[in-house]
Amino acid sequence: MVFILKGFDYGFIGGCCGKIAKNILAVAGNYHSLTEKSKIDVYLKSKNIAVKSLYIGDITDIGTIIIIK
């Protein structure tokens, strides 16, 4: 599993995602490309959380996703 972080060999999954609603997790990149997607899906389903990929492309560590209201 590779998470791109500019200037480094790898990133961190926590830096590529964040909850944008009570039951929606946004991911910076194509969530469906993750090699561990099925394991993550089991956990998210148990918490009733759906995933929204923000764009098609590599998962990118952007620091995190924070909603400002």
PDB file of N, CA, C, O and CB in Angstrom:
ATOM      1  N   MET A   1       0.847  -1.165   0.000  1.00  0.00           N
ATOM      2  CA  MET A   1       0.000   0.000   0.000  1.00  0.00           C
ATOM      3  C   MET A   1       0.901   1.239   0.000  1.00  0.00           C
ATOM      4  O   MET A   1       1.784   1.359   0.850  1.00  0.00           O
ATOM      5  CB  MET A   1      -0.969  -0.009   1.224  1.00  0.00           C
ATOM      6  N   VAL A   2       0.691   2.142  -0.926  1.00  0.00           N
ATOM      7  CA  VAL A   2       1.525   3.333  -1.031  1.00  0.00           C
ATOM      8  C   VAL A   2       0.669   4.585  -0.883  1.00  0.00           C
ATOM      9  O   VAL A   2      -0.353   4.735  -1.552  1.00  0.00           O
ATOM     10  CB  VAL A   2       2.282   3.352  -2.373  1.00  0.00           C
ATOM     11  N   PHE A   3       1.091   5.460  -0.018  1.00  0.00           N
ATOM     12  CA  PHE A   3       0.457   6.758   0.160  1.00  0.00           C
ATOM     13  C   PHE A   3       1.509   7.797  -0.174  1.00  0.00           C
ATOM     14  O   PHE A   3       2.532   7.899   0.502  1.00  0.00           O
ATOM     15  CB  PHE A   3      -0.111   6.947   1.621  1.00  0.00           C
ATOM     16  N   ILE A   4       1.254   8.561  -1.212  1.00  0.00           N
ATOM     17  CA  ILE A   4       2.247   9.519  -1.693  1.00  0.00           C
ATOM     18  C   ILE A   4       2.315  10.728  -0.770  1.00  0.00           C
ATOM     19  O   ILE A   4       1.291  11.319  -0.427  1.00  0.00           O
ATOM     20  CB  ILE A   4       1.919   9.962  -3.126  1.00  0.00           C
ATOM     21  N   LEU A   5       3.520  11.085  -0.376  1.00  0.00           N
ATOM     22  CA  LEU A   5       3.796  12.298   0.382  1.00  0.00           C
ATOM     23  C   LEU A   5       4.997  12.950  -0.276  1.00  0.00           C
ATOM     24  O   LEU A   5       6.113  12.438  -0.196  1.00  0.00           O
ATOM     25  CB  LEU A   5       4.058  11.999   1.912  1.00  0.00           C
ATOM     26  N   LYS A   6       4.766  14.075  -0.923  1.00  0.00           N
ATOM     27  CA  LYS A   6       5.807  14.725  -1.708  1.00  0.00           C
ATOM     28  C   LYS A   6       7.083  14.919  -0.880  1.00  0.00           C
ATOM     29  O   LYS A   6       7.047  15.451   0.229  1.00  0.00           O
ATOM     30  CB  LYS A   6       5.306  16.076  -2.235  1.00  0.00           C
ATOM     31  N   GLY A   7       8.196  14.479  -1.440  1.00  0.00           N
ATOM     32  CA  GLY A   7       9.486  14.618  -0.781  1.00  0.00           C
ATOM     33  C   GLY A   7       9.871  13.446   0.109  1.00  0.00           C
ATOM     34  O   GLY A   7      10.967  13.423   0.669  1.00  0.00           O
ATOM     35  N   PHE A   8       8.957  12.453   0.245  1.00  0.00           N
ATOM     36  CA  PHE A   8       9.228  11.303   1.099  1.00  0.00           C
ATOM     37  C   PHE A   8       8.923  10.018   0.335  1.00  0.00           C
ATOM     38  O   PHE A   8       8.249  10.046  -0.695  1.00  0.00           O
ATOM     39  CB  PHE A   8       8.395  11.375   2.404  1.00  0.00           C
ATOM     40  N   ASP A   9       9.421   8.897   0.841  1.00  0.00           N
ATOM     41  CA  ASP A   9       9.198   7.610   0.195  1.00  0.00           C
ATOM     42  C   ASP A   9       7.781   7.080   0.394  1.00  0.00           C
ATOM     43  O   ASP A   9       7.320   6.246  -0.386  1.00  0.00           O
ATOM     44  CB  ASP A   9      10.187   6.606   0.714  1.00  0.00           C
ATOM     45  N   TYR A  10       7.093   7.545   1.415  1.00  0.00           N
ATOM     46  CA  TYR A  10       5.745   7.067   1.709  1.00  0.00           C
ATOM     47  C   TYR A  10       5.003   8.108   2.541  1.00  0.00           C
ATOM     48  O   TYR A  10       5.605   9.035   3.082  1.00  0.00           O
ATOM     49  CB  TYR A  10       5.791   5.706   2.451  1.00  0.00           C
ATOM     50  N   GLY A  11       3.701   7.938   2.630  1.00  0.00           N
ATOM     51  CA  GLY A  11       2.865   8.813   3.448  1.00  0.00           C
ATOM     52  C   GLY A  11       2.159   7.989   4.516  1.00  0.00           C
ATOM     53  O   GLY A  11       2.584   6.877   4.830  1.00  0.00           O
ATOM     54  N   PHE A  12       1.085   8.531   5.070  1.00  0.00           N
ATOM     55  CA  PHE A  12       0.369   7.908   6.174  1.00  0.00           C
ATOM     56  C   PHE A  12      -1.120   7.945   5.868  1.00  0.00           C
ATOM     57  O   PHE A  12      -1.629   8.973   5.422  1.00  0.00           O
ATOM     58  CB  PHE A  12       0.680   8.620   7.522  1.00  0.00           C
ATOM     59  N   ILE A  13      -1.829   6.843   6.099  1.00  0.00           N
ATOM     60  CA  ILE A  13      -3.250   6.780   5.754  1.00  0.00           C
ATOM     61  C   ILE A  13      -4.060   7.867   6.461  1.00  0.00           C
ATOM     62  O   ILE A  13      -5.022   8.382   5.890  1.00  0.00           O
ATOM     63  CB  ILE A  13      -3.811   5.408   6.106  1.00  0.00           C
ATOM     64  N   GLY A  14      -3.693   8.220   7.676  1.00  0.00           N
ATOM     65  CA  GLY A  14      -4.408   9.275   8.399  1.00  0.00           C
ATOM     66  C   GLY A  14      -4.271  10.628   7.737  1.00  0.00           C
ATOM     67  O   GLY A  14      -5.104  11.510   7.949  1.00  0.00           O
ATOM     68  N   GLY A  15      -3.238  10.804   6.943  1.00  0.00           N
ATOM     69  CA  GLY A  15      -3.023  12.070   6.260  1.00  0.00           C
ATOM     70  C   GLY A  15      -3.758  12.181   4.943  1.00  0.00           C
ATOM     71  O   GLY A  15      -3.741  13.234   4.307  1.00  0.00           O
ATOM     72  N   CYS A  16      -4.407  11.101   4.525  1.00  0.00           N
ATOM     73  CA  CYS A  16      -5.096  11.125   3.237  1.00  0.00           C
ATOM     74  C   CYS A  16      -6.608  11.108   3.385  1.00  0.00           C
ATOM     75  O   CYS A  16      -7.324  11.088   2.385  1.00  0.00           O
ATOM     76  CB  CYS A  16      -4.659   9.953   2.397  1.00  0.00           C
ATOM     77  N   CYS A  17      -7.110  11.116   4.630  1.00  0.00           N
ATOM     78  CA  CYS A  17      -8.559  11.003   4.785  1.00  0.00           C
ATOM     79  C   CYS A  17      -9.064  11.783   5.989  1.00  0.00           C
ATOM     80  O   CYS A  17      -8.296  12.226   6.844  1.00  0.00           O
ATOM     81  CB  CYS A  17      -8.959   9.547   4.913  1.00  0.00           C
ATOM     82  N   GLY A  18     -10.377  11.932   6.024  1.00  0.00           N
ATOM     83  CA  GLY A  18     -11.028  12.596   7.138  1.00  0.00           C
ATOM     84  C   GLY A  18     -12.533  12.491   6.987  1.00  0.00           C
ATOM     85  O   GLY A  18     -13.044  12.373   5.873  1.00  0.00           O
ATOM     86  N   LYS A  19     -13.243  12.532   8.102  1.00  0.00           N
ATOM     87  CA  LYS A  19     -14.700  12.453   8.047  1.00  0.00           C
ATOM     88  C   LYS A  19     -15.263  13.795   7.610  1.00  0.00           C
ATOM     89  O   LYS A  19     -14.922  14.839   8.165  1.00  0.00           O
ATOM     90  CB  LYS A  19     -15.285  12.036   9.417  1.00  0.00           C
ATOM     91  N   ILE A  20     -16.133  13.749   6.603  1.00  0.00           N
ATOM     92  CA  ILE A  20     -16.763  14.978   6.111  1.00  0.00           C
ATOM     93  C   ILE A  20     -18.231  15.047   6.521  1.00  0.00           C
ATOM     94  O   ILE A  20     -18.897  16.058   6.301  1.00  0.00           O
ATOM     95  CB  ILE A  20     -16.640  15.067   4.586  1.00  0.00           C
ATOM     96  N   ALA A  21     -18.717  13.987   7.106  1.00  0.00           N
ATOM     97  CA  ALA A  21     -20.069  13.921   7.668  1.00  0.00           C
ATOM     98  C   ALA A  21     -20.052  12.780   8.685  1.00  0.00           C
ATOM     99  O   ALA A  21     -19.085  12.023   8.767  1.00  0.00           O
ATOM    100  CB  ALA A  21     -21.180  13.693   6.537  1.00  0.00           C
ATOM    101  N   LYS A  22     -21.125  12.668   9.453  1.00  0.00           N
ATOM    102  CA  LYS A  22     -21.172  11.645  10.501  1.00  0.00           C
ATOM    103  C   LYS A  22     -20.828  10.254   9.967  1.00  0.00           C
ATOM    104  O   LYS A  22     -20.128   9.489  10.630  1.00  0.00           O
ATOM    105  CB  LYS A  22     -22.553  11.620  11.143  1.00  0.00           C
ATOM    106  N   ASN A  23     -21.320   9.927   8.765  1.00  0.00           N
ATOM    107  CA  ASN A  23     -21.129   8.580   8.233  1.00  0.00           C
ATOM    108  C   ASN A  23     -20.401   8.560   6.899  1.00  0.00           C
ATOM    109  O   ASN A  23     -20.568   7.622   6.119  1.00  0.00           O
ATOM    110  CB  ASN A  23     -22.455   7.903   8.084  1.00  0.00           C
ATOM    111  N   ILE A  24     -19.587   9.591   6.622  1.00  0.00           N
ATOM    112  CA  ILE A  24     -18.846   9.624   5.354  1.00  0.00           C
ATOM    113  C   ILE A  24     -17.379   9.953   5.594  1.00  0.00           C
ATOM    114  O   ILE A  24     -17.045  10.964   6.212  1.00  0.00           O
ATOM    115  CB  ILE A  24     -19.467  10.652   4.390  1.00  0.00           C
ATOM    116  N   LEU A  25     -16.521   9.087   5.097  1.00  0.00           N
ATOM    117  CA  LEU A  25     -15.075   9.287   5.158  1.00  0.00           C
ATOM    118  C   LEU A  25     -14.589   9.682   3.766  1.00  0.00           C
ATOM    119  O   LEU A  25     -14.778   8.928   2.812  1.00  0.00           O
ATOM    120  CB  LEU A  25     -14.340   7.996   5.670  1.00  0.00           C
ATOM    121  N   ALA A  26     -13.975  10.834   3.639  1.00  0.00           N
ATOM    122  CA  ALA A  26     -13.422  11.283   2.361  1.00  0.00           C
ATOM    123  C   ALA A  26     -11.964  10.858   2.276  1.00  0.00           C
ATOM    124  O   ALA A  26     -11.221  10.925   3.254  1.00  0.00           O
ATOM    125  CB  ALA A  26     -13.557  12.827   2.200  1.00  0.00           C
ATOM    126  N   VAL A  27     -11.568  10.414   1.074  1.00  0.00           N
ATOM    127  CA  VAL A  27     -10.198   9.966   0.844  1.00  0.00           C
ATOM    128  C   VAL A  27      -9.618  10.767  -0.318  1.00  0.00           C
ATOM    129  O   VAL A  27     -10.252  10.914  -1.362  1.00  0.00           O
ATOM    130  CB  VAL A  27     -10.144   8.428   0.550  1.00  0.00           C
ATOM    131  N   ALA A  28      -8.399  11.286  -0.122  1.00  0.00           N
ATOM    132  CA  ALA A  28      -7.700  12.046  -1.165  1.00  0.00           C
ATOM    133  C   ALA A  28      -7.056  11.066  -2.137  1.00  0.00           C
ATOM    134  O   ALA A  28      -5.897  10.684  -1.977  1.00  0.00           O
ATOM    135  CB  ALA A  28      -6.626  13.003  -0.548  1.00  0.00           C
ATOM    136  N   GLY A  29      -7.821  10.668  -3.141  1.00  0.00           N
ATOM    137  CA  GLY A  29      -7.352   9.706  -4.130  1.00  0.00           C
ATOM    138  C   GLY A  29      -8.347   8.584  -4.304  1.00  0.00           C
ATOM    139  O   GLY A  29      -9.438   8.616  -3.735  1.00  0.00           O
ATOM    140  N   ASN A  30      -7.972   7.594  -5.088  1.00  0.00           N
ATOM    141  CA  ASN A  30      -8.858   6.492  -5.424  1.00  0.00           C
ATOM    142  C   ASN A  30      -8.824   5.414  -4.349  1.00  0.00           C
ATOM    143  O   ASN A  30      -7.925   4.573  -4.325  1.00  0.00           O
ATOM    144  CB  ASN A  30      -8.478   5.899  -6.775  1.00  0.00           C
ATOM    145  N   TYR A  31      -9.800   5.447  -3.471  1.00  0.00           N
ATOM    146  CA  TYR A  31      -9.915   4.479  -2.376  1.00  0.00           C
ATOM    147  C   TYR A  31      -9.950   3.037  -2.896  1.00  0.00           C
ATOM    148  O   TYR A  31      -9.409   2.134  -2.258  1.00  0.00           O
ATOM    149  CB  TYR A  31     -11.177   4.766  -1.550  1.00  0.00           C
ATOM    150  N   HIS A  32     -10.575   2.824  -4.036  1.00  0.00           N
ATOM    151  CA  HIS A  32     -10.743   1.474  -4.578  1.00  0.00           C
ATOM    152  C   HIS A  32      -9.426   0.852  -5.022  1.00  0.00           C
ATOM    153  O   HIS A  32      -9.381  -0.347  -5.295  1.00  0.00           O
ATOM    154  CB  HIS A  32     -11.702   1.503  -5.743  1.00  0.00           C
ATOM    155  N   SER A  33      -8.359   1.632  -5.100  1.00  0.00           N
ATOM    156  CA  SER A  33      -7.060   1.099  -5.514  1.00  0.00           C
ATOM    157  C   SER A  33      -6.243   0.536  -4.346  1.00  0.00           C
ATOM    158  O   SER A  33      -5.183  -0.051  -4.563  1.00  0.00           O
ATOM    159  CB  SER A  33      -6.264   2.183  -6.208  1.00  0.00           C
ATOM    160  N   LEU A  34      -6.718   0.706  -3.129  1.00  0.00           N
ATOM    161  CA  LEU A  34      -5.959   0.236  -1.960  1.00  0.00           C
ATOM    162  C   LEU A  34      -5.881  -1.288  -1.915  1.00  0.00           C
ATOM    163  O   LEU A  34      -6.881  -1.970  -2.139  1.00  0.00           O
ATOM    164  CB  LEU A  34      -6.596   0.760  -0.667  1.00  0.00           C
ATOM    165  N   THR A  35      -4.716  -1.810  -1.633  1.00  0.00           N
ATOM    166  CA  THR A  35      -4.553  -3.262  -1.525  1.00  0.00           C
ATOM    167  C   THR A  35      -5.251  -3.821  -0.287  1.00  0.00           C
ATOM    168  O   THR A  35      -5.641  -4.988  -0.287  1.00  0.00           O
ATOM    169  CB  THR A  35      -3.071  -3.623  -1.489  1.00  0.00           C
ATOM    170  N   GLU A  36      -5.417  -3.037   0.744  1.00  0.00           N
ATOM    171  CA  GLU A  36      -6.058  -3.479   1.989  1.00  0.00           C
ATOM    172  C   GLU A  36      -7.511  -3.011   2.075  1.00  0.00           C
ATOM    173  O   GLU A  36      -8.096  -3.003   3.158  1.00  0.00           O
ATOM    174  CB  GLU A  36      -5.275  -2.962   3.198  1.00  0.00           C
ATOM    175  N   LYS A  37      -8.093  -2.624   0.941  1.00  0.00           N
ATOM    176  CA  LYS A  37      -9.445  -2.083   0.921  1.00  0.00           C
ATOM    177  C   LYS A  37     -10.458  -3.010   1.590  1.00  0.00           C
ATOM    178  O   LYS A  37     -11.299  -2.540   2.356  1.00  0.00           O
ATOM    179  CB  LYS A  37      -9.865  -1.815  -0.502  1.00  0.00           C
ATOM    180  N   SER A  38     -10.397  -4.298   1.324  1.00  0.00           N
ATOM    181  CA  SER A  38     -11.395  -5.222   1.880  1.00  0.00           C
ATOM    182  C   SER A  38     -11.352  -5.251   3.410  1.00  0.00           C
ATOM    183  O   SER A  38     -12.398  -5.343   4.053  1.00  0.00           O
ATOM    184  CB  SER A  38     -11.171  -6.635   1.329  1.00  0.00           C
ATOM    185  N   LYS A  39     -10.166  -5.175   3.993  1.00  0.00           N
ATOM    186  CA  LYS A  39     -10.039  -5.150   5.453  1.00  0.00           C
ATOM    187  C   LYS A  39     -10.576  -3.837   6.019  1.00  0.00           C
ATOM    188  O   LYS A  39     -11.248  -3.826   7.050  1.00  0.00           O
ATOM    189  CB  LYS A  39      -8.569  -5.347   5.870  1.00  0.00           C
ATOM    190  N   ILE A  40     -10.279  -2.750   5.346  1.00  0.00           N
ATOM    191  CA  ILE A  40     -10.769  -1.439   5.790  1.00  0.00           C
ATOM    192  C   ILE A  40     -12.288  -1.397   5.666  1.00  0.00           C
ATOM    193  O   ILE A  40     -12.965  -0.851   6.537  1.00  0.00           O
ATOM    194  CB  ILE A  40     -10.120  -0.289   4.961  1.00  0.00           C
ATOM    195  N   ASP A  41     -12.828  -1.970   4.592  1.00  0.00           N
ATOM    196  CA  ASP A  41     -14.277  -2.004   4.378  1.00  0.00           C
ATOM    197  C   ASP A  41     -15.002  -2.711   5.522  1.00  0.00           C
ATOM    198  O   ASP A  41     -16.056  -2.255   5.965  1.00  0.00           O
ATOM    199  CB  ASP A  41     -14.597  -2.696   3.055  1.00  0.00           C
ATOM    200  N   VAL A  42     -14.448  -3.811   5.995  1.00  0.00           N
ATOM    201  CA  VAL A  42     -15.072  -4.551   7.100  1.00  0.00           C
ATOM    202  C   VAL A  42     -15.203  -3.647   8.323  1.00  0.00           C
ATOM    203  O   VAL A  42     -16.257  -3.600   8.958  1.00  0.00           O
ATOM    204  CB  VAL A  42     -14.246  -5.821   7.451  1.00  0.00           C
ATOM    205  N   TYR A  43     -14.136  -2.936   8.648  1.00  0.00           N
ATOM    206  CA  TYR A  43     -14.163  -2.040   9.806  1.00  0.00           C
ATOM    207  C   TYR A  43     -15.165  -0.901   9.597  1.00  0.00           C
ATOM    208  O   TYR A  43     -15.985  -0.621  10.471  1.00  0.00           O
ATOM    209  CB  TYR A  43     -12.758  -1.468  10.073  1.00  0.00           C
ATOM    210  N   LEU A  44     -15.092  -0.247   8.433  1.00  0.00           N
ATOM    211  CA  LEU A  44     -15.976   0.891   8.177  1.00  0.00           C
ATOM    212  C   LEU A  44     -17.443   0.468   8.160  1.00  0.00           C
ATOM    213  O   LEU A  44     -18.309   1.200   8.639  1.00  0.00           O
ATOM    214  CB  LEU A  44     -15.611   1.556   6.850  1.00  0.00           C
ATOM    215  N   LYS A  45     -17.720  -0.707   7.612  1.00  0.00           N
ATOM    216  CA  LYS A  45     -19.101  -1.210   7.601  1.00  0.00           C
ATOM    217  C   LYS A  45     -19.602  -1.424   9.023  1.00  0.00           C
ATOM    218  O   LYS A  45     -20.766  -1.149   9.315  1.00  0.00           O
ATOM    219  CB  LYS A  45     -19.195  -2.528   6.800  1.00  0.00           C
ATOM    220  N   SER A  46     -18.740  -1.912   9.911  1.00  0.00           N
ATOM    221  CA  SER A  46     -19.142  -2.138  11.302  1.00  0.00           C
ATOM    222  C   SER A  46     -19.472  -0.830  12.018  1.00  0.00           C
ATOM    223  O   SER A  46     -20.190  -0.827  13.017  1.00  0.00           O
ATOM    224  CB  SER A  46     -18.038  -2.874  12.056  1.00  0.00           C
ATOM    225  N   LYS A  47     -18.944   0.277  11.503  1.00  0.00           N
ATOM    226  CA  LYS A  47     -19.196   1.605  12.072  1.00  0.00           C
ATOM    227  C   LYS A  47     -20.217   2.396  11.253  1.00  0.00           C
ATOM    228  O   LYS A  47     -20.491   3.559  11.549  1.00  0.00           O
ATOM    229  CB  LYS A  47     -17.891   2.389  12.164  1.00  0.00           C
ATOM    230  N   ASN A  48     -20.786   1.748  10.204  1.00  0.00           N
ATOM    231  CA  ASN A  48     -21.765   2.380   9.316  1.00  0.00           C
ATOM    232  C   ASN A  48     -21.203   3.633   8.645  1.00  0.00           C
ATOM    233  O   ASN A  48     -21.857   4.675   8.599  1.00  0.00           O
ATOM    234  CB  ASN A  48     -23.026   2.736  10.097  1.00  0.00           C
ATOM    235  N   ILE A  49     -19.989   3.515   8.130  1.00  0.00           N
ATOM    236  CA  ILE A  49     -19.315   4.636   7.470  1.00  0.00           C
ATOM    237  C   ILE A  49     -19.070   4.282   6.005  1.00  0.00           C
ATOM    238  O   ILE A  49     -18.511   3.232   5.688  1.00  0.00           O
ATOM    239  CB  ILE A  49     -17.972   4.983   8.187  1.00  0.00           C
ATOM    240  N   ALA A  50     -19.501   5.183   5.121  1.00  0.00           N
ATOM    241  CA  ALA A  50     -19.268   5.038   3.683  1.00  0.00           C
ATOM    242  C   ALA A  50     -18.023   5.834   3.302  1.00  0.00           C
ATOM    243  O   ALA A  50     -17.613   6.750   4.015  1.00  0.00           O
ATOM    244  CB  ALA A  50     -20.508   5.517   2.860  1.00  0.00           C
ATOM    245  N   VAL A  51     -17.428   5.469   2.163  1.00  0.00           N
ATOM    246  CA  VAL A  51     -16.209   6.135   1.694  1.00  0.00           C
ATOM    247  C   VAL A  51     -16.499   6.905   0.417  1.00  0.00           C
ATOM    248  O   VAL A  51     -17.194   6.419  -0.475  1.00  0.00           O
ATOM    249  CB  VAL A  51     -15.075   5.110   1.457  1.00  0.00           C
ATOM    250  N   LYS A  52     -15.956   8.110   0.344  1.00  0.00           N
ATOM    251  CA  LYS A  52     -16.056   8.948  -0.853  1.00  0.00           C
ATOM    252  C   LYS A  52     -14.645   9.281  -1.318  1.00  0.00           C
ATOM    253  O   LYS A  52     -13.905   9.977  -0.623  1.00  0.00           O
ATOM    254  CB  LYS A  52     -16.880  10.255  -0.574  1.00  0.00           C
ATOM    255  N   SER A  53     -14.269   8.775  -2.512  1.00  0.00           N
ATOM    256  CA  SER A  53     -12.984   9.156  -3.109  1.00  0.00           C
ATOM    257  C   SER A  53     -13.133  10.559  -3.676  1.00  0.00           C
ATOM    258  O   SER A  53     -14.089  10.830  -4.404  1.00  0.00           O
ATOM    259  CB  SER A  53     -12.535   8.136  -4.225  1.00  0.00           C
ATOM    260  N   LEU A  54     -12.207  11.451  -3.357  1.00  0.00           N
ATOM    261  CA  LEU A  54     -12.317  12.836  -3.799  1.00  0.00           C
ATOM    262  C   LEU A  54     -11.860  13.034  -5.234  1.00  0.00           C
ATOM    263  O   LEU A  54     -12.262  14.004  -5.877  1.00  0.00           O
ATOM    264  CB  LEU A  54     -11.519  13.726  -2.892  1.00  0.00           C
ATOM    265  N   TYR A  55     -11.034  12.142  -5.748  1.00  0.00           N
ATOM    266  CA  TYR A  55     -10.613  12.201  -7.142  1.00  0.00           C
ATOM    267  C   TYR A  55     -10.019  10.862  -7.543  1.00  0.00           C
ATOM    268  O   TYR A  55      -9.669  10.050  -6.687  1.00  0.00           O
ATOM    269  CB  TYR A  55      -9.592  13.342  -7.368  1.00  0.00           C
ATOM    270  N   ILE A  56      -9.906  10.634  -8.835  1.00  0.00           N
ATOM    271  CA  ILE A  56      -9.275   9.421  -9.348  1.00  0.00           C
ATOM    272  C   ILE A  56      -7.776   9.715  -9.460  1.00  0.00           C
ATOM    273  O   ILE A  56      -7.372  10.672 -10.121  1.00  0.00           O
ATOM    274  CB  ILE A  56      -9.894   8.981 -10.747  1.00  0.00           C
ATOM    275  N   GLY A  57      -6.981   8.909  -8.830  1.00  0.00           N
ATOM    276  CA  GLY A  57      -5.537   9.089  -8.825  1.00  0.00           C
ATOM    277  C   GLY A  57      -4.958   8.421  -7.602  1.00  0.00           C
ATOM    278  O   GLY A  57      -5.682   7.806  -6.820  1.00  0.00           O
ATOM    279  N   ASP A  58      -3.657   8.539  -7.435  1.00  0.00           N
ATOM    280  CA  ASP A  58      -2.983   7.924  -6.291  1.00  0.00           C
ATOM    281  C   ASP A  58      -3.491   8.506  -4.972  1.00  0.00           C
ATOM    282  O   ASP A  58      -3.821   9.689  -4.879  1.00  0.00           O
ATOM    283  CB  ASP A  58      -1.465   8.117  -6.401  1.00  0.00           C
ATOM    284  N   ILE A  59      -3.545   7.641  -3.955  1.00  0.00           N
ATOM    285  CA  ILE A  59      -3.855   8.104  -2.606  1.00  0.00           C
ATOM    286  C   ILE A  59      -2.711   9.024  -2.190  1.00  0.00           C
ATOM    287  O   ILE A  59      -1.541   8.650  -2.266  1.00  0.00           O
ATOM    288  CB  ILE A  59      -4.038   6.895  -1.591  1.00  0.00           C
ATOM    289  N   THR A  60      -3.062  10.229  -1.750  1.00  0.00           N
ATOM    290  CA  THR A  60      -2.040  11.233  -1.436  1.00  0.00           C
ATOM    291  C   THR A  60      -2.193  11.714   0.001  1.00  0.00           C
ATOM    292  O   THR A  60      -3.285  12.087   0.431  1.00  0.00           O
ATOM    293  CB  THR A  60      -2.129  12.427  -2.412  1.00  0.00           C
ATOM    294  N   ASP A  61      -1.103  11.699   0.725  1.00  0.00           N
ATOM    295  CA  ASP A  61      -1.067  12.218   2.089  1.00  0.00           C
ATOM    296  C   ASP A  61      -1.063  13.743   2.006  1.00  0.00           C
ATOM    297  O   ASP A  61      -0.047  14.354   1.676  1.00  0.00           O
ATOM    298  CB  ASP A  61       0.189  11.684   2.878  1.00  0.00           C
ATOM    299  N   ILE A  62      -2.203  14.342   2.307  1.00  0.00           N
ATOM    300  CA  ILE A  62      -2.318  15.803   2.232  1.00  0.00           C
ATOM    301  C   ILE A  62      -2.280  16.448   3.618  1.00  0.00           C
ATOM    302  O   ILE A  62      -2.497  17.653   3.748  1.00  0.00           O
ATOM    303  CB  ILE A  62      -3.612  16.193   1.516  1.00  0.00           C
ATOM    304  N   GLY A  63      -2.012  15.667   4.628  1.00  0.00           N
ATOM    305  CA  GLY A  63      -1.955  16.177   6.007  1.00  0.00           C
ATOM    306  C   GLY A  63      -3.156  15.691   6.788  1.00  0.00           C
ATOM    307  O   GLY A  63      -2.998  15.080   7.845  1.00  0.00           O
ATOM    308  N   THR A  64      -4.328  15.946   6.300  1.00  0.00           N
ATOM    309  CA  THR A  64      -5.615  15.432   6.785  1.00  0.00           C
ATOM    310  C   THR A  64      -6.716  16.185   6.081  1.00  0.00           C
ATOM    311  O   THR A  64      -6.450  17.106   5.309  1.00  0.00           O
ATOM    312  CB  THR A  64      -5.747  15.573   8.336  1.00  0.00           C
ATOM    313  N   ILE A  65      -7.936  15.806   6.338  1.00  0.00           N
ATOM    314  CA  ILE A  65      -9.089  16.523   5.799  1.00  0.00           C
ATOM    315  C   ILE A  65      -9.900  16.989   7.000  1.00  0.00           C
ATOM    316  O   ILE A  65     -10.331  16.182   7.825  1.00  0.00           O
ATOM    317  CB  ILE A  65      -9.955  15.617   4.816  1.00  0.00           C
ATOM    318  N   ILE A  66     -10.099  18.277   7.087  1.00  0.00           N
ATOM    319  CA  ILE A  66     -10.854  18.865   8.199  1.00  0.00           C
ATOM    320  C   ILE A  66     -11.978  19.701   7.619  1.00  0.00           C
ATOM    321  O   ILE A  66     -11.757  20.508   6.717  1.00  0.00           O
ATOM    322  CB  ILE A  66      -9.934  19.730   9.127  1.00  0.00           C
ATOM    323  N   ILE A  67     -13.184  19.511   8.134  1.00  0.00           N
ATOM    324  CA  ILE A  67     -14.333  20.304   7.712  1.00  0.00           C
ATOM    325  C   ILE A  67     -14.406  21.550   8.592  1.00  0.00           C
ATOM    326  O   ILE A  67     -14.360  21.461   9.819  1.00  0.00           O
ATOM    327  CB  ILE A  67     -15.660  19.474   7.797  1.00  0.00           C
ATOM    328  N   ILE A  68     -14.518  22.683   7.965  1.00  0.00           N
ATOM    329  CA  ILE A  68     -14.691  23.946   8.689  1.00  0.00           C
ATOM    330  C   ILE A  68     -16.119  24.414   8.451  1.00  0.00           C
ATOM    331  O   ILE A  68     -16.534  24.616   7.310  1.00  0.00           O
ATOM    332  CB  ILE A  68     -13.644  25.038   8.225  1.00  0.00           C
ATOM    333  N   LYS A  69     -16.854  24.581   9.517  1.00  0.00           N
ATOM    334  CA  LYS A  69     -18.259  25.019   9.396  1.00  0.00           C
ATOM    335  C   LYS A  69     -18.407  26.460   9.783  1.00  0.00           C
ATOM    336  O   LYS A  69     -19.513  26.999   9.744  1.00  0.00           O
ATOM    337  CB  LYS A  69     -19.179  24.162  10.259  1.00  0.00           C
TER     338      LYS A  69
END
